[in-house]
């Protein structure tokens, strides 16, 4: 009886670990979410004339006055894929 309980605990623990790692991998692969002001926000499809693999940068003023910095990669079909997104303060320079 003790052996079957231990086996069941191991199976449950393994299932939880696998579930957590699978969920994390899915989140990582999906990439950043476009924000209002992003080139691909709202499901917009943007085509670029640049060759595939080219990095396209975009900057805009986001929510609460923060500057949003984005990087897109041109895909083989010419569409843009959002790969990087970060925010920072928007300073006014003299």
N, CA, C and O of each residue as an XYZ file, in Angstrom:
376
protein
N       0.819     -1.199      0.000
C       0.000      0.000      0.000
C       0.858      1.256      0.000
O       0.563      2.218     -0.709
N       1.924      1.243      0.799
C       2.797      2.409      0.859
C       3.482      2.658     -0.484
O       3.680      3.805     -0.884
N       3.844      1.570     -1.177
C       4.540      1.682     -2.456
C       3.650      2.350     -3.510
O       4.119      3.195     -4.272
N       2.370      1.973     -3.552
C       1.468      2.556     -4.549
C       1.192      4.035     -4.252
O       1.018      4.828     -5.178
N       1.152      4.408     -2.978
C       0.957      5.808     -2.615
C       2.155      6.648     -3.040
O       1.992      7.756     -3.551
N       3.356      6.121     -2.829
C       4.572      6.823     -3.233
C       4.619      6.969     -4.751
O       4.986      8.026     -5.265
N       4.249      5.915     -5.462
C       4.232      5.971     -6.930
C       3.235      7.014     -7.426
O       3.516      7.753     -8.369
N       2.084      7.066     -6.790
C       1.071      8.043     -7.188
C       1.563      9.466     -6.952
O       1.327     10.353     -7.772
N       2.247      9.683     -5.830
C       2.786     11.014     -5.529
C       3.825     11.425     -6.571
O       3.859     12.581     -6.991
N       4.669     10.486     -6.986
C       5.694     10.776     -7.997
C       5.035     11.130     -9.328
O       5.462     12.068    -10.001
N       4.005     10.394     -9.707
C       3.304     10.664    -10.963
C       2.646     12.047    -10.917
O       2.709     12.791    -11.896
N       2.027     12.392     -9.811
C       1.386     13.700     -9.679
C       2.425     14.817     -9.745
O       2.215     15.823    -10.423
N       3.541     14.645     -9.045
C       4.598     15.662     -9.060
C       5.168     15.833    -10.464
O       5.401     16.957    -10.909
N       5.394     14.723    -11.162
C       5.933     14.797    -12.524
C       4.953     15.505    -13.458
O       5.362     16.294    -14.310
N       3.669     15.223    -13.298
C       2.657     15.867    -14.126
C       2.634     17.375    -13.898
O       2.529     18.149    -14.850
N       2.731     17.789    -12.646
C       2.748     19.220    -12.347
C       3.967     19.908    -12.935
O       3.858     21.007    -13.478
N       5.121     19.275    -12.834
C       6.347     19.862    -13.376
C       6.264     19.971    -14.893
O       6.634     20.997    -15.463
N       5.785     18.931    -15.543
C       5.659     18.949    -17.002
C       4.648     20.012    -17.428
O       4.883     20.731    -18.399
N       3.534     20.117    -16.717
C       2.524     21.124    -17.037
C       3.058     22.534    -16.910
O       2.760     23.385    -17.749
N       3.838     22.797    -15.881
C       4.404     24.133    -15.681
C       5.407     24.476    -16.765
O       5.393     25.589    -17.293
N       6.277     23.537    -17.105
C       7.298     23.830    -18.108
C       6.682     23.977    -19.493
O       7.151     24.792    -20.286
N       5.645     23.209    -19.800
C       4.981     23.327    -21.092
C       4.279     24.673    -21.202
O       4.336     25.323    -22.246
N       3.622     25.089    -20.136
C       2.928     26.367    -20.147
C       3.914     27.521    -20.297
O       3.643     28.474    -21.028
N       5.044     27.447    -19.617
C       6.060     28.498    -19.709
C       6.622     28.578    -21.120
O       6.830     29.674    -21.641
N       6.871     27.428    -21.747
C       7.404     27.413    -23.105
C       6.411     28.034    -24.083
O       6.814     28.736    -25.012
N       5.120     27.783    -23.883
C       4.110     28.354    -24.769
C       4.076     29.871    -24.640
O       3.913     30.575    -25.637
N       4.226     30.375    -23.431
C       4.233     31.819    -23.218
C       5.465     32.440    -23.857
O       5.374     33.498    -24.480
N       6.610     31.795    -23.710
C       7.856     32.318    -24.251
C       7.808     32.376    -25.773
O       8.270     33.348    -26.371
N       7.257     31.354    -26.401
C       7.236     31.301    -27.857
C       6.288     32.321    -28.471
O       6.517     32.771    -29.593
N       5.237     32.692    -27.764
C       4.256     33.596    -28.353
C       4.807     35.011    -28.537
O       4.342     35.740    -29.414
N       5.774     35.404    -27.738
C       6.398     36.715    -27.881
C       5.596     37.809    -27.217
O       4.575     37.545    -26.581
N       6.060     39.041    -27.364
C       5.372     40.175    -26.745
C       4.010     40.433    -27.391
O       3.779     40.076    -28.547
N       3.132     41.047    -26.639
C       1.799     41.387    -27.131
C       1.801     42.817    -27.667
O       2.258     43.729    -26.979
N       1.295     43.027    -28.889
C       1.237     44.387    -29.431
C       0.357     45.296    -28.568
O      -0.715     44.891    -28.119
N       0.816     46.510    -28.347
C       0.089     47.524    -27.582
C      -0.522     48.534    -28.541
O      -0.111     48.603    -29.699
N      -1.506     49.329    -28.083
C      -1.996     50.405    -28.952
C      -0.825     51.310    -29.349
O      -0.129     51.847    -28.488
N      -0.617     51.470    -30.637
C       0.522     52.222    -31.154
C       1.532     51.317    -31.835
O       2.376     51.788    -32.598
N       1.451     50.002    -31.560
C       2.332     49.039    -32.228
C       1.938     48.916    -33.697
O       0.787     49.152    -34.062
N       2.896     48.549    -34.525
C       2.629     48.404    -35.960
C       1.633     47.286    -36.241
O       0.895     47.356    -37.224
N       1.597     46.260    -35.399
C       0.726     45.105    -35.623
C      -0.425     45.030    -34.620
O      -1.015     43.964    -34.448
N      -0.757     46.144    -33.951
C      -1.827     46.140    -32.945
C      -3.182     45.887    -33.598
O      -3.463     46.398    -34.682
N      -4.011     45.102    -32.936
C      -5.360     44.830    -33.431
C      -5.385     43.867    -34.601
O      -6.364     43.829    -35.346
N      -4.332     43.089    -34.776
C      -4.290     42.113    -35.858
C      -3.933     42.696    -37.209
O      -4.086     42.023    -38.229
N      -3.455     43.945    -37.241
C      -3.055     44.549    -38.518
C      -1.915     43.742    -39.132
O      -1.017     43.282    -38.426
N      -1.957     43.577    -40.435
C      -0.880     42.907    -41.159
C      -0.101     43.981    -41.906
O      -0.637     44.658    -42.784
N       1.162     44.126    -41.549
C       2.018     45.134    -42.167
C       3.035     44.414    -43.045
O       3.729     43.509    -42.581
N       3.127     44.813    -44.316
C       4.108     44.233    -45.230
C       5.273     45.198    -45.386
O       5.090     46.413    -45.452
N       6.471     44.635    -45.442
C       7.679     45.441    -45.552
C       8.378     45.146    -46.867
O       8.319     44.027    -47.378
N       9.032     46.149    -47.404
C       9.780     45.964    -48.654
C      11.193     45.451    -48.384
O      11.920     45.111    -49.318
N      11.581     45.393    -47.110
C      12.930     44.945    -46.755
C      13.049     43.435    -46.880
O      12.049     42.718    -46.853
N      14.291     42.955    -47.018
C      14.505     41.517    -47.184
C      14.232     40.777    -45.870
O      14.374     41.358    -44.794
N      13.844     39.507    -45.950
C      13.556     38.721    -44.748
C      14.746     38.697    -43.784
O      15.900     38.603    -44.203
N      14.442     38.784    -42.498
C      15.482     38.789    -41.473
C      15.897     40.181    -41.037
O      16.600     40.333    -40.038
N      15.470     41.206    -41.776
C      15.809     42.585    -41.416
C      15.062     42.980    -40.144
O      13.897     42.624    -39.966
N      15.737     43.715    -39.264
C      15.115     44.194    -38.032
C      14.573     45.600    -38.266
O      15.287     46.481    -38.746
N      13.308     45.798    -37.923
C      12.640     47.090    -38.053
C      12.329     47.577    -36.639
O      11.739     46.848    -35.843
N      12.729     48.817    -36.330
C      12.481     49.378    -34.998
C      11.305     50.339    -35.041
O      11.090     51.036    -36.033
N      10.547     50.366    -33.952
C       9.406     51.269    -33.816
C       9.414     51.836    -32.401
O       9.661     51.111    -31.438
N       9.145     53.119    -32.280
C       9.072     53.782    -30.979
C       7.821     54.647    -30.951
O       7.520     55.343    -31.921
N       7.099     54.603    -29.847
C       5.917     55.445    -29.700
C       5.678     55.733    -28.226
O       6.247     55.085    -27.347
N       4.827     56.717    -27.975
C       4.491     57.105    -26.614
C       3.321     56.247    -26.152
O       2.233     56.307    -26.725
N       3.550     55.449    -25.114
C       2.530     54.534    -24.611
C       1.730     55.116    -23.467
O       1.705     56.327    -23.248
N       1.082     54.228    -22.748
C       0.227     54.600    -21.631
C       1.026     55.276    -20.521
O       2.156     54.879    -20.238
N       0.457     56.275    -19.906
C       1.047     57.017    -18.785
C       2.330     57.757    -19.167
O       3.145     58.056    -18.295
N       2.522     58.057    -20.452
C       3.670     58.848    -20.881
C       4.976     58.091    -20.995
O       6.034     58.708    -21.124
N       4.929     56.774    -20.952
C       6.147     55.986    -21.112
C       6.442     55.764    -22.584
O       5.528     55.566    -23.384
N       7.716     55.796    -22.940
C       8.166     55.530    -24.300
C       8.245     54.013    -24.478
O       8.814     53.318    -23.636
N       7.677     53.502    -25.566
C       7.702     52.066    -25.866
C       8.662     51.843    -27.024
O       8.553     52.495    -28.063
N       9.600     50.927    -26.846
C      10.582     50.569    -27.871
C      10.273     49.153    -28.339
O      10.150     48.232    -27.531
N      10.150     48.989    -29.659
C       9.828     47.676    -30.225
C      10.801     47.318    -31.338
O      11.370     48.187    -32.000
N      10.975     46.022    -31.524
C      11.736     45.506    -32.660
C      10.905     44.432    -33.345
O      10.323     43.558    -32.701
N      10.868     44.523    -34.655
C      10.174     43.545    -35.484
C      11.194     42.878    -36.396
O      12.225     43.468    -36.719
N      10.905     41.646    -36.810
C      11.733     40.947    -37.794
C      10.865     40.701    -39.020
O       9.734     40.228    -38.907
N      11.403     41.025    -40.194
C      10.683     40.802    -41.444
C      10.700     39.302    -41.739
O      11.760     38.679    -41.785
N       9.515     38.737    -41.935
C       9.351     37.313    -42.224
C       9.525     37.053    -43.729
O       9.513     37.998    -44.517
N       9.686     35.788    -44.136
C       9.858     35.479    -45.567
C       8.715     35.977    -46.458
O       8.938     36.282    -47.630
N       7.490     36.065    -45.914
C       6.368     36.554    -46.722
C       6.237     38.078    -46.693
O       5.301     38.628    -47.274
N       7.171     38.769    -46.019
C       7.177     40.227    -45.988
C       6.445     40.837    -44.802
O       6.479     42.054    -44.618
N       5.780     40.008    -43.990
C       5.078     40.534    -42.820
C       6.058     40.770    -41.675
O       7.185     40.275    -41.689
N       5.609     41.532    -40.690
C       6.448     41.843    -39.531
C       6.025     40.997    -38.335
O       4.834     40.808    -38.085
N       7.021     40.484    -37.591
C       6.761     39.725    -36.366
C       7.405     40.461    -35.205
O       8.609     40.713    -35.221
N       6.609     40.810    -34.190
C       7.095     41.515    -33.009
C       7.953     40.566    -32.178
O       7.479     39.518    -31.738
N       9.231     40.939    -31.961
C      10.148     40.064    -31.231
C      10.644     40.664    -29.926
O      11.128     39.929    -29.065
N      10.537     41.983    -29.750
C      11.079     42.634    -28.556
C      10.254     43.867    -28.242
O       9.848     44.611    -29.136
N      10.012     44.068    -26.948
C       9.244     45.243    -26.536
C       9.643     45.618    -25.114
O       9.675     44.761    -24.230
N       9.946     46.885    -24.891
C      10.272     47.371    -23.557
C       9.790     48.809    -23.431
O       9.542     49.486    -24.429
N       9.660     49.265    -22.189
C       9.236     50.641    -21.953
C      10.273     51.369    -21.125
O      11.060     50.757    -20.404
N      10.262     52.679    -21.240
C      11.172     53.515    -20.469
C      10.595     54.906    -20.347
O       9.620     55.234    -21.023
N      11.179     55.729    -19.500
C      10.673     57.093    -19.338
C      10.891     57.908    -20.610
O      11.833     57.668    -21.365
N      10.014     58.864    -20.827
C      10.129     59.744    -21.987
C      10.660     61.086    -21.503
O       9.908     61.901    -20.968
N      11.942     61.310    -21.689
C      12.572     62.549    -21.239
C      12.526     63.595    -22.338
O      12.699     63.283    -23.516
N      12.294     64.822    -21.945
C      12.358     65.936    -22.885
C      13.758     66.518    -22.821
O      14.196     66.967    -21.762
N      14.457     66.516    -23.936
C      15.827     67.032    -23.992
C      15.811     68.446    -24.538
O      15.059     68.743    -25.466
N      16.630     69.320    -23.977
C      16.722     70.704    -24.455
C      17.590     70.804    -25.678
O      17.779     71.897    -26.214
